[in-house]
Amino acid sequence: MADQPHGNPSGYVTVEIYDQVYHLSGQDPDHIRALAARVDAKMRAVSAHGRTVDSLRLAVLAALNMADELSQAGIADAQPGHARAASLRGLLDEVLEEDLKTGS
């Protein structure tokens, strides 16, 4: 997982998820790094237990797995989680849009 130094003047945090580099922005770079590490770990766990090598399919399966974990923990239905989920959806949309632009 790649790290940028604290106080990055560009406002972006560089992370690596499943061997892909992403430049993300947010209010808490350490939190973004921690989330990226969890996503990377989940994708690798899904990959180890499956036969797919397509990173997009792995990402979707990992997201479904994480959503199921949250749902079972009762967190997914918590009202404060809705704003956080919307924020994360926005980050995901940005990453996917950038991937479409770069052809990744």
N, C-alpha and C positions, 0 to 999 in steps of 0.2 A: 504494500500500500504506500503510495507516494505522499509526501507531506510537503507543504509550503511552510516557510517560517511564519511565526506569529507576526501580525502587523503587516501583512502583505499589502503593498500600496495599491495594487490593482483591485483589491476587494474580493478577489476570488481565492478559493481553496482548491488546490489540485489534489485529486484522489484517484486511486486506481481500483476499479471494480472489475473482477474477472478479466484481468489483463487488458482493460481498456482505460484510458486516461480521460477524466472528466474535470472540467473547470467549473466549479459551482460557487455561488455566492449565497451568503446568509449572515445572520446576526451573530452566530456562534460557531466559528470555524472548528473548534474542538468537537462540538456536537455533530457537525456535518461529517467530520472524519470518523467519529464513532459509528454513525449511521452507515456510512460507506463501508466500514469494516464489517458490520453486521450483514449488510447486503452481500458483500463479497463472500463471506463465510457461508451464507445460506445458499448462494448460487453454486459454490463449490460442493456443498453437501448434496444438493439436488443432483448435480452432475455426477457425483460419485455413486449415486443410487439409480441412475437412469442411463439410457442409451443415447439420448439426444446430445448433439454437439453444437447445435444452433444456439448462440448466446441469447437471442431474443426469446426463444422458447424457454430457455433456462431462467431468464429474468421473470417471465410471466409465471412459471411454475414456482419460483422462489417467492414472488409477490403473493401468490395464492396461498402458499404455505405460511407465510408470515401473517397474512390477513386471518387465516384460520386460527393461528396461535393467539392473535389478539382477540378474536371473537370468542374463543374458548375461555380466555381469561376475563371476559366481560368488559374489556377495554374498548372494543370497537364501537360499542353502543353508548359510551359515555359522551355527554354533551360537549365538554371541553375538547374532546378529541376531534370533533368535527372541524374546527378551525385549523388544527394541526394537520389533519388529513388533507384539507384544501391546500395548505401551504406545500405539503409534500407532493401533491398532485401537480401543482404548478411547477415545482422543481423537475419532476419527471417529464412534464410536457416540454420544458426548456431543453432537457437533455435529448429527448427524442427528436425535437425539431432540429437541434444542432446536428444530430446524427444524419438526418435526412439531407441537410445542407451539404455535409461533408461526404456523404455517401458511405458512411461507416456501417 
